[in-house]
Amino acid sequence: MRRLCSWVAGLTFITCGVQAQTPVSDDPLLESNGSASASGNEARGVLRARDQAVLASELAGRIVELPFSEGESFKKGDTLARFDCSAYQAQLNAAQAASRGAGEELAHNRQLAELKSVGRFEVSRAEARLSEAQAQSQVYQVQVKRCSVIAPFDGQVVARKVQRYESVAAGAPLLDVVDNRTLEIHLLVPSRWMGKLKPGQSFSFVPDETGKPLQATVKRLGARIDEGSQTLLLVASVPDASGLLSGMSGTARFSESK
């Protein structure tokens, strides 16, 4: 009897341990929807920006300029980060000098060819050397251009992944940026609503952080139904995103005809 009780107690402990280790989804949209389902004519959703990116370094180097901090705004075309480019600039200068020399050599050989002093082969070799020097110069021009990270759109800095004077490897994340003016609402709605939803349809969305209802419009529906939760992605536009931030969550309310 004692052995049986011990075995049952051990089995109960193992079962509880397995339940405690059940993984939880990291998707904020799924978390905001609880079990990823909606009831009645309501659905949970989040605001997400169309323009957002994690900007990475295209080359290895030391950062000498990082002018924008978290929360600061920037304009498209602003320099968000700049690397020490002295070595690449020196290589570019050398390549450009070699290109000029090859051009002079080609011009000289062409003059000699007109005087029948050199053959066509020497002219062709000079042309090839000029093309090689010009191509090398273009390679270094690209590298020098990559020494500066330029803002791809107007936006704000969400997070700085590195600091000034740090040396980073090629491909290392530098800045997380977002444009809060281009917000969309992402909802997970029950798949049974699919036949009643269409682009252009209006509904209200109330962000938890502001409590003020917004008038939203359905832009598009997802391309696949999640077979586990039986939900469908719905993306809607917000006419006026002023005062709103990416990541806000809220409740969408559709008309009773749902």
Backbone bond lengths (Angstrom), bond angles and torsions (degrees), N, CA, C in turn:
res aa  C-N    CA-C-N  psi(-1)  N-CA   C-N-CA  omega(-1)  CA-C   N-CA-C  phi
1 M - - - 1.474 - - 1.520 110.96 -
2 R 1.347 114.02 -41.92 1.475 117.54 179.52 1.533 110.82 -63.59
3 R 1.357 115.89 -38.77 1.471 119.38 178.64 1.527 110.81 -63.87
4 L 1.322 116.85 -39.94 1.464 120.45 179.51 1.516 111.46 -64.01
5 C 1.327 117.77 -42.77 1.473 121.63 178.94 1.521 110.47 -63.99
6 S 1.322 116.11 -41.19 1.473 119.27 179.87 1.512 110.43 -64.44
7 W 1.350 117.33 -39.95 1.460 120.86 -179.49 1.528 111.10 -65.69
8 V 1.330 117.40 -41.55 1.475 121.63 178.62 1.512 110.63 -65.37
9 A 1.340 117.47 -41.60 1.473 120.56 179.62 1.516 110.52 -64.44
10 G 1.347 116.09 -39.99 1.464 118.79 178.94 1.505 111.96 -66.22
11 L 1.335 118.06 -40.41 1.464 121.62 178.50 1.514 111.34 -63.41
12 T 1.349 117.09 -39.33 1.467 121.03 178.08 1.505 111.04 -64.04
13 F 1.329 117.59 -39.35 1.472 121.44 179.97 1.518 111.22 -65.35
14 I 1.350 116.11 -41.45 1.461 119.88 -179.96 1.514 110.52 -65.60
15 T 1.346 117.11 -42.65 1.470 120.95 179.96 1.514 111.57 -61.22
16 C 1.321 117.15 -43.21 1.468 121.23 178.95 1.517 110.58 -64.68
17 G 1.339 116.60 -37.32 1.465 119.06 179.76 1.505 111.97 -66.03
18 V 1.346 117.84 -39.99 1.462 121.64 178.27 1.515 110.37 -63.87
19 Q 1.342 117.34 -42.48 1.463 120.16 179.49 1.509 111.34 -64.65
20 A 1.325 117.97 -36.07 1.467 120.78 -178.85 1.506 111.65 -69.13
21 Q 1.378 117.32 -22.98 1.450 120.37 -176.92 1.515 112.57 -95.76
22 T 1.314 118.24 8.77 1.462 121.51 179.67 1.518 109.49 -61.50
23 P 1.365 118.71 124.11 1.462 120.95 -176.11 1.510 112.58 -67.41
24 V 1.324 115.50 150.80 1.463 122.64 178.66 1.516 108.19 -113.73
25 S 1.308 117.69 138.26 1.457 121.80 -178.82 1.520 111.41 -64.14
26 D 1.363 114.93 142.43 1.458 120.69 176.96 1.527 112.00 -92.74
27 D 1.322 118.42 -1.27 1.456 121.69 -178.59 1.522 109.03 -74.80
28 P 1.351 118.41 117.23 1.469 119.72 -178.67 1.514 113.28 -62.98
29 L 1.330 116.91 -28.42 1.464 118.99 178.80 1.512 110.59 -70.21
30 L 1.343 116.55 -40.53 1.460 119.70 176.89 1.513 111.13 -66.89
31 E 1.347 116.39 -38.83 1.453 119.81 179.14 1.523 111.13 -64.02
32 S 1.342 116.83 -39.80 1.464 119.74 -179.16 1.521 111.53 -69.07
33 N 1.326 116.60 -20.56 1.454 120.62 178.65 1.522 112.25 -96.61
34 G 1.314 117.59 4.24 1.455 120.21 -178.95 1.511 109.91 65.63
35 S 1.306 117.78 -104.22 1.456 122.39 178.28 1.512 111.68 -88.24
36 A 1.328 116.60 18.80 1.463 122.95 179.13 1.518 111.39 64.11
37 S 1.320 118.17 31.24 1.463 121.86 177.87 1.509 109.55 -128.84
38 A 1.304 116.00 162.25 1.457 121.59 177.95 1.513 108.55 -124.88
39 S 1.312 116.45 157.76 1.455 120.61 179.74 1.513 108.93 -124.78
40 G 1.343 115.14 149.48 1.451 119.90 178.37 1.509 111.64 62.14
41 N 1.337 115.97 -127.29 1.456 120.96 -179.86 1.524 111.09 -113.24
42 E 1.338 117.89 24.20 1.458 122.23 -177.97 1.523 110.98 -119.36
43 A 1.332 114.97 153.65 1.463 121.73 176.54 1.518 108.77 -150.03
44 R 1.322 115.97 145.25 1.455 121.22 178.89 1.527 109.68 -88.85
45 G 1.337 115.60 150.02 1.452 120.12 -179.63 1.510 112.18 -158.74
46 V 1.333 115.70 175.85 1.461 122.21 -179.95 1.524 109.56 -132.68
47 L 1.324 115.19 157.24 1.459 122.07 174.26 1.528 108.86 -91.93
48 R 1.305 115.96 130.27 1.454 121.12 179.07 1.522 108.96 -133.44
49 A 1.337 115.61 145.66 1.466 121.02 -178.06 1.522 110.30 -87.52
50 R 1.331 116.23 139.14 1.465 120.13 174.76 1.521 110.14 -68.55
51 D 1.338 116.57 -39.26 1.463 121.36 -178.75 1.523 109.19 -104.81
52 Q 1.311 116.37 103.79 1.453 122.49 174.83 1.517 107.64 -152.40
53 A 1.314 116.99 149.59 1.462 119.65 -175.12 1.516 110.35 -162.06
54 V 1.327 114.81 154.38 1.457 122.18 168.18 1.524 105.59 -106.23
55 L 1.328 116.51 107.56 1.453 121.70 -176.67 1.521 109.61 -80.66
56 A 1.337 116.48 132.95 1.457 121.94 -176.69 1.524 110.36 -119.33
57 S 1.318 115.23 160.65 1.461 121.66 177.63 1.520 109.98 -75.21
58 E 1.320 117.27 136.19 1.459 121.41 176.98 1.521 111.93 -92.86
59 L 1.326 117.44 -4.85 1.458 121.04 178.62 1.524 109.37 -149.67
60 A 1.304 116.10 163.75 1.460 121.19 176.33 1.520 109.62 -85.72
61 G 1.322 116.86 137.54 1.458 119.54 -179.63 1.516 112.92 175.19
62 R 1.337 114.60 -177.61 1.468 121.42 -179.52 1.517 109.34 -104.93
63 I 1.329 115.92 131.07 1.459 121.75 -178.33 1.524 109.68 -77.94
64 V 1.325 117.14 127.75 1.463 121.26 178.74 1.527 111.97 -113.23
65 E 1.321 116.59 -12.90 1.469 119.42 179.94 1.515 109.22 -146.68
66 L 1.345 115.49 130.06 1.459 123.33 177.59 1.527 106.26 -147.20
67 P 1.344 116.36 76.30 1.463 120.34 -165.39 1.527 116.58 -73.31
68 F 1.331 119.05 -18.89 1.460 120.03 -173.89 1.523 110.97 -110.50
69 S 1.344 115.32 134.89 1.459 121.74 177.98 1.525 110.27 -104.27
70 E 1.335 115.78 177.15 1.464 121.00 -178.86 1.535 111.14 -57.12
71 G 1.319 114.91 131.50 1.455 121.01 177.42 1.512 114.52 89.48
72 E 1.336 118.16 -15.42 1.470 120.33 -178.44 1.525 110.63 -77.64
73 S 1.328 114.87 147.63 1.461 121.28 -178.86 1.518 110.84 -94.64
74 F 1.329 115.81 152.06 1.463 122.04 177.65 1.522 108.65 -141.25
75 K 1.320 115.32 165.08 1.460 122.16 179.07 1.523 110.39 -108.72
76 K 1.302 116.10 154.57 1.454 121.00 176.07 1.524 109.60 -57.13
77 G 1.327 116.78 130.23 1.458 121.66 -178.89 1.515 114.20 97.18
78 D 1.351 117.73 -11.93 1.466 120.13 176.75 1.535 110.31 -67.66
79 T 1.327 115.43 150.82 1.464 120.63 175.62 1.526 108.44 -82.36
80 L 1.325 116.55 115.55 1.453 121.82 -178.63 1.531 111.89 -91.03
81 A 1.316 116.97 -26.31 1.464 121.73 177.99 1.529 108.24 -157.21
82 R 1.336 115.44 147.36 1.466 119.49 178.45 1.526 108.79 -139.26
83 F 1.332 115.44 138.77 1.456 122.11 -178.20 1.528 110.77 -102.96
84 D 1.316 115.38 159.14 1.465 121.41 171.11 1.526 107.44 -66.71
85 C 1.326 115.65 113.19 1.463 120.50 -171.72 1.525 112.26 -113.78
86 S 1.334 118.67 18.52 1.464 120.88 -174.70 1.527 112.01 -62.31
87 A 1.340 117.49 -40.46 1.470 119.96 -179.11 1.528 110.68 -67.43
88 Y 1.328 117.00 -44.63 1.464 120.22 179.50 1.529 110.92 -65.90
89 Q 1.328 117.16 -36.87 1.458 120.46 179.20 1.523 110.55 -66.26
90 A 1.336 117.28 -38.90 1.462 120.74 177.47 1.528 110.69 -64.31
91 Q 1.324 117.33 -41.30 1.462 120.91 177.50 1.524 111.08 -64.07
92 L 1.338 116.17 -38.26 1.463 119.79 177.59 1.518 110.83 -65.28
93 N 1.335 117.68 -43.08 1.459 120.79 178.88 1.527 111.36 -60.69
94 A 1.337 116.29 -42.13 1.468 120.31 178.97 1.525 110.71 -64.94
95 A 1.325 117.01 -41.49 1.459 120.37 179.99 1.524 111.59 -66.42
96 Q 1.320 116.32 -38.24 1.467 119.33 177.72 1.523 111.40 -67.33
97 A 1.339 117.49 -37.62 1.458 121.03 176.73 1.527 110.49 -64.90
98 A 1.346 116.97 -41.43 1.460 120.41 177.57 1.521 111.07 -64.24
99 S 1.323 116.13 -35.26 1.456 120.40 178.84 1.523 110.85 -66.84
100 R 1.338 116.38 -41.39 1.472 119.10 177.61 1.535 110.75 -64.40
101 G 1.340 116.45 -40.73 1.464 119.54 178.73 1.515 112.10 -63.76
102 A 1.338 116.48 -41.03 1.455 119.58 178.59 1.520 111.35 -65.82
103 G 1.331 116.67 -34.58 1.455 120.01 176.77 1.510 112.57 -66.10
104 E 1.336 116.74 -40.15 1.461 120.59 177.23 1.524 110.86 -65.23
105 E 1.331 115.88 -40.49 1.469 119.79 179.28 1.523 111.16 -63.45
106 L 1.322 116.62 -40.58 1.454 120.36 179.48 1.527 110.76 -64.70
107 A 1.330 116.34 -44.38 1.471 119.52 179.66 1.530 110.76 -61.27
108 H 1.340 115.91 -40.76 1.472 120.23 179.79 1.525 110.94 -65.20
109 N 1.331 117.91 -44.13 1.458 120.61 -179.86 1.522 112.12 -65.17
110 R 1.320 116.41 -33.78 1.462 118.92 177.73 1.525 111.24 -66.49
111 Q 1.338 115.81 -38.16 1.469 119.07 176.40 1.528 111.19 -63.87
112 L 1.347 115.16 -42.46 1.465 118.98 178.70 1.523 111.46 -66.06
113 A 1.341 116.21 -33.48 1.461 119.23 179.56 1.524 110.83 -66.77
114 E 1.322 116.88 -34.89 1.461 119.76 177.19 1.520 111.42 -65.98
115 L 1.340 115.85 -29.54 1.467 121.21 178.35 1.527 112.31 -90.07
116 K 1.360 115.05 5.04 1.461 121.07 179.95 1.528 112.20 64.39
117 S 1.345 116.56 25.49 1.466 119.79 -178.93 1.537 111.43 -89.29
118 V 1.318 117.82 -24.89 1.465 122.45 175.42 1.513 108.22 -131.71
119 G 1.310 114.33 159.93 1.450 119.15 -179.44 1.533 111.97 -91.52
120 R 1.321 113.48 176.09 1.459 119.95 -179.95 1.519 111.56 -63.84
121 F 1.315 117.86 -28.15 1.460 121.33 -179.16 1.526 111.22 -62.26
122 E 1.331 117.30 -42.69 1.466 120.44 179.64 1.532 110.91 -64.54
123 V 1.308 116.16 -37.30 1.466 119.45 177.84 1.525 110.25 -65.89
124 S 1.321 116.81 -42.42 1.471 120.53 179.58 1.523 111.11 -63.41
125 R 1.337 116.78 -40.43 1.469 120.05 178.36 1.525 110.62 -63.14
126 A 1.332 116.76 -39.87 1.465 120.22 178.78 1.531 110.92 -66.08
127 E 1.319 116.67 -38.51 1.467 120.34 177.41 1.536 110.85 -63.51
128 A 1.328 115.94 -40.95 1.470 119.99 179.60 1.527 110.95 -65.57
129 R 1.338 116.78 -40.49 1.473 119.51 179.20 1.521 110.74 -65.35
130 L 1.339 117.39 -37.00 1.458 120.09 177.68 1.529 110.85 -66.03
131 S 1.329 117.62 -43.28 1.467 120.90 179.21 1.519 110.73 -62.46
132 E 1.340 117.45 -40.65 1.463 120.83 179.04 1.523 111.31 -64.50
133 A 1.341 116.63 -43.04 1.466 120.58 179.95 1.528 111.20 -65.69
134 Q 1.321 116.53 -39.60 1.461 119.76 178.62 1.535 111.66 -66.26
135 A 1.340 116.65 -39.49 1.458 120.26 178.24 1.529 110.75 -64.75
136 Q 1.336 117.01 -41.85 1.457 120.46 177.72 1.515 111.09 -62.56
137 S 1.319 116.32 -39.03 1.459 120.93 178.11 1.527 111.02 -63.33
138 Q 1.335 116.92 -39.31 1.456 120.53 178.63 1.525 111.63 -65.14
139 V 1.340 116.95 -36.73 1.464 121.06 178.02 1.523 110.14 -60.70
140 Y 1.329 116.91 -45.65 1.465 120.36 -178.44 1.529 111.43 -71.89
141 Q 1.331 117.04 -29.19 1.461 119.63 175.01 1.521 110.80 -63.51
142 V 1.337 116.38 -41.16 1.463 120.63 177.44 1.523 110.30 -63.21
143 Q 1.339 117.73 -42.83 1.458 120.92 179.98 1.524 111.56 -63.76
144 V 1.321 116.43 -41.36 1.465 119.59 178.29 1.522 110.47 -64.70
145 K 1.332 116.83 -38.30 1.465 120.60 178.62 1.518 110.82 -63.23
146 R 1.336 117.25 -35.17 1.458 121.28 -179.45 1.526 112.83 -73.59
147 C 1.321 117.09 -7.23 1.463 119.83 178.38 1.526 111.52 -69.66
148 S 1.319 117.44 -14.07 1.464 121.68 178.19 1.522 109.11 -120.83
149 V 1.327 115.74 132.42 1.471 121.55 176.14 1.524 107.13 -97.33
150 I 1.321 116.43 116.25 1.460 122.64 -174.46 1.522 110.29 -100.84
151 A 1.330 116.34 138.96 1.470 121.29 -179.82 1.527 110.29 -63.96
152 P 1.344 117.70 125.48 1.473 120.27 -179.79 1.518 113.88 -79.96
153 F 1.349 117.06 -15.28 1.467 121.37 179.89 1.524 108.21 -160.00
154 D 1.333 116.46 166.94 1.462 120.90 171.87 1.524 108.72 -67.03
155 G 1.320 117.35 138.98 1.457 117.91 179.75 1.507 113.17 -178.71
156 Q 1.327 114.86 -159.58 1.456 122.96 -179.58 1.519 109.55 -134.76
157 V 1.321 115.32 155.43 1.459 121.10 177.16 1.530 108.53 -84.52
158 V 1.319 116.42 123.06 1.467 121.43 176.08 1.526 109.74 -84.24
159 A 1.323 116.42 -46.93 1.471 120.75 -178.42 1.519 110.25 -154.96
160 R 1.330 115.84 142.64 1.459 121.87 171.81 1.522 108.32 -96.43
161 K 1.310 116.07 120.84 1.461 121.27 -178.59 1.531 112.23 -84.27
162 V 1.333 117.03 -17.74 1.463 122.14 -178.76 1.520 108.55 -135.81
163 Q 1.321 115.97 174.49 1.449 121.82 178.13 1.530 110.17 -125.75
164 R 1.304 115.07 161.90 1.461 120.99 178.70 1.528 110.37 -60.18
165 Y 1.321 115.83 142.39 1.475 126.11 179.49 1.526 113.02 78.88
166 E 1.321 118.51 -2.33 1.456 119.45 175.22 1.526 110.07 -77.34
167 S 1.325 115.78 148.26 1.460 121.83 173.98 1.527 107.96 -99.23
168 V 1.323 116.11 131.47 1.461 120.94 -175.73 1.524 109.73 -125.73
169 A 1.316 114.98 158.23 1.457 121.38 176.83 1.522 109.99 -88.92
170 A 1.319 115.79 161.89 1.462 120.29 176.26 1.530 109.26 -61.83
171 G 1.326 116.20 133.71 1.450 121.35 -179.28 1.515 114.67 90.03
172 A 1.328 117.86 -2.14 1.467 121.23 -179.07 1.531 110.12 -71.18
173 P 1.348 119.35 134.73 1.475 121.28 176.60 1.522 110.80 -63.82
174 L 1.329 115.99 137.61 1.458 121.51 -179.13 1.527 112.06 -112.07
175 L 1.331 116.10 -54.15 1.463 121.15 -173.74 1.526 110.23 -140.56
176 D 1.314 115.00 141.05 1.466 122.24 171.33 1.523 106.37 -103.21
177 V 1.340 116.95 117.11 1.461 120.94 -174.55 1.524 109.93 -124.50
178 V 1.350 115.36 155.87 1.460 120.87 -178.33 1.518 109.56 -150.49
179 D 1.316 115.35 150.32 1.465 121.97 173.67 1.520 107.81 -111.95
180 N 1.323 116.48 103.39 1.464 121.32 -176.88 1.524 113.32 -76.50
181 R 1.322 117.06 1.03 1.472 119.33 177.02 1.524 111.23 -86.33
182 T 1.335 117.10 -12.17 1.465 120.90 -175.97 1.530 109.94 -114.34
183 L 1.325 115.95 56.61 1.457 119.99 -175.40 1.526 111.87 -87.97
184 E 1.321 114.70 146.55 1.454 122.95 173.38 1.525 108.50 -129.39
185 I 1.323 115.86 156.03 1.458 121.05 175.30 1.528 108.60 -98.34
186 H 1.322 116.03 127.17 1.461 121.41 175.88 1.531 108.34 -109.92
187 L 1.315 115.68 120.12 1.459 121.76 -179.32 1.528 110.29 -119.71
188 L 1.327 115.42 150.78 1.463 121.62 166.85 1.522 106.92 -109.60
189 V 1.322 115.58 109.37 1.464 120.70 -177.54 1.523 109.15 -109.17
190 P 1.347 117.85 155.29 1.468 120.04 177.74 1.524 111.44 -58.97
191 S 1.305 116.15 139.23 1.465 120.34 -177.95 1.532 111.88 -62.53
192 R 1.324 117.59 -23.07 1.475 119.89 179.38 1.525 111.71 -69.85
193 W 1.342 117.70 -12.86 1.459 120.87 176.72 1.525 112.07 -80.65
194 M 1.311 116.91 -7.98 1.460 120.93 -169.66 1.529 112.89 -54.23
195 G 1.311 117.00 -42.13 1.451 119.51 -177.86 1.516 114.03 -73.59
196 K 1.339 118.19 -10.61 1.457 121.32 -177.63 1.524 113.14 -106.98
197 L 1.336 116.85 -3.51 1.455 120.87 -179.19 1.519 109.93 -107.67
198 K 1.327 115.74 142.28 1.459 119.70 178.79 1.524 109.00 -152.68
199 P 1.339 118.16 153.61 1.464 121.02 177.37 1.521 111.55 -57.51
200 G 1.326 115.96 140.41 1.454 121.65 -178.50 1.512 113.91 94.65
201 Q 1.317 116.94 -12.16 1.464 120.97 179.37 1.530 110.55 -72.08
202 S 1.323 116.84 139.86 1.468 121.73 -177.22 1.524 111.10 -100.48
203 F 1.327 115.16 151.81 1.460 122.16 174.44 1.526 107.82 -158.64
204 S 1.321 116.50 168.05 1.464 120.48 179.30 1.522 110.06 -102.20
205 F 1.320 114.85 147.52 1.467 121.24 178.45 1.521 108.00 -134.97
206 V 1.326 116.90 126.62 1.458 122.13 -177.67 1.532 109.19 -114.27
207 P 1.342 117.96 107.37 1.469 119.76 176.72 1.527 110.83 -66.45
208 D 1.322 116.66 139.49 1.463 120.74 179.46 1.522 111.22 -63.33
209 E 1.346 116.29 -33.77 1.456 119.99 -173.87 1.522 113.17 -74.15
210 T 1.331 118.87 -28.01 1.462 121.38 -177.59 1.527 112.57 -109.35
211 G 1.314 117.51 -31.79 1.461 121.09 -177.33 1.511 113.72 73.31
212 K 1.334 117.43 5.59 1.461 120.77 -178.99 1.524 109.97 -99.06
213 P 1.329 118.31 125.28 1.470 120.13 -178.41 1.525 111.83 -68.35
214 L 1.324 115.39 141.83 1.461 122.71 176.76 1.528 108.36 -115.69
215 Q 1.313 115.36 146.62 1.456 120.05 174.93 1.524 107.53 -93.34
216 A 1.314 117.63 115.19 1.461 122.57 -176.76 1.521 110.32 -114.21
217 T 1.332 115.36 161.09 1.459 121.71 -179.05 1.520 109.39 -130.92
218 V 1.313 116.41 132.85 1.461 121.08 178.79 1.536 109.52 -64.64
219 K 1.348 116.26 126.41 1.463 120.91 177.04 1.528 111.70 -96.50
220 R 1.319 115.16 -48.57 1.467 119.02 -177.80 1.526 109.51 -160.94
221 L 1.328 114.48 161.21 1.459 122.05 176.77 1.519 109.13 -108.61
222 G 1.315 116.16 155.17 1.454 120.90 179.46 1.515 112.50 -63.83
223 A 1.338 115.40 165.77 1.465 120.86 -176.57 1.521 112.83 -93.93
224 R 1.346 117.17 -5.78 1.460 119.09 -177.72 1.520 110.07 -151.49
225 I 1.317 115.90 143.49 1.464 122.29 175.66 1.525 108.38 -89.71
226 D 1.322 116.13 134.64 1.460 120.26 176.05 1.526 108.39 -74.44
227 E 1.354 115.12 116.66 1.462 118.28 -174.43 1.520 113.26 -69.96
228 G 1.337 117.01 -23.19 1.459 119.71 -179.32 1.520 112.62 -75.14
229 S 1.341 116.51 -48.08 1.461 121.05 -177.09 1.520 113.51 -99.10
230 Q 1.355 116.71 -7.81 1.462 121.49 -177.94 1.528 110.50 55.19
231 T 1.337 115.68 48.11 1.457 121.55 178.06 1.522 110.30 -123.64
232 L 1.318 115.36 161.73 1.459 123.18 -178.45 1.520 108.88 -131.14
233 L 1.329 116.65 136.74 1.458 120.61 177.57 1.523 110.64 -73.85
234 L 1.324 115.71 134.47 1.460 122.43 174.88 1.516 108.16 -125.67
235 V 1.324 116.73 129.72 1.465 122.04 179.02 1.521 108.02 -113.90
236 A 1.335 115.38 129.95 1.469 120.90 -177.39 1.520 109.93 -128.45
237 S 1.310 116.21 154.78 1.463 122.33 179.09 1.525 110.39 -97.01
238 V 1.339 113.63 153.34 1.468 120.83 177.68 1.531 107.31 -117.23
239 P 1.325 119.18 119.29 1.466 120.91 -177.30 1.520 113.11 -61.10
240 D 1.310 117.24 -41.53 1.463 121.83 -176.63 1.522 108.80 -129.31
241 A 1.358 116.60 110.46 1.461 121.22 -177.06 1.523 112.41 -99.17
242 S 1.312 117.80 10.67 1.465 120.27 -178.69 1.527 110.17 -64.12
243 G 1.322 116.00 133.99 1.458 121.39 -179.56 1.513 114.37 82.08
244 L 1.322 117.11 0.08 1.456 121.04 -179.96 1.524 110.35 -106.75
245 L 1.331 116.19 153.79 1.456 121.96 -179.73 1.521 109.71 -129.97
246 S 1.311 114.84 146.52 1.455 119.91 175.00 1.523 109.97 -60.06
247 G 1.327 116.74 137.48 1.456 121.44 -179.18 1.514 113.58 102.23
248 M 1.339 118.05 -14.65 1.461 119.25 175.85 1.527 109.94 -63.26
249 S 1.318 115.71 143.81 1.454 120.47 178.03 1.525 109.51 -116.62
250 G 1.319 115.93 161.30 1.457 119.44 -178.52 1.510 112.04 -171.92
251 T 1.330 115.23 -169.49 1.452 122.68 -176.31 1.522 110.52 -119.49
252 A 1.314 115.50 129.28 1.458 121.48 175.15 1.516 109.10 -96.12
253 R 1.326 116.14 136.94 1.462 121.24 179.05 1.527 108.91 -123.64
254 F 1.317 115.72 121.45 1.440 121.82 179.54 1.526 109.32 -99.34
255 S 1.308 115.98 165.61 1.458 120.33 -179.98 1.519 110.90 -64.90
256 E 1.303 116.30 159.24 1.456 121.71 -176.21 1.510 112.95 -65.18
257 S 1.342 117.11 -12.84 1.463 119.98 179.53 1.513 111.91 -66.78
258 K 1.349 115.08 -13.08 1.444 118.46 175.36 1.504 110.28 -61.73
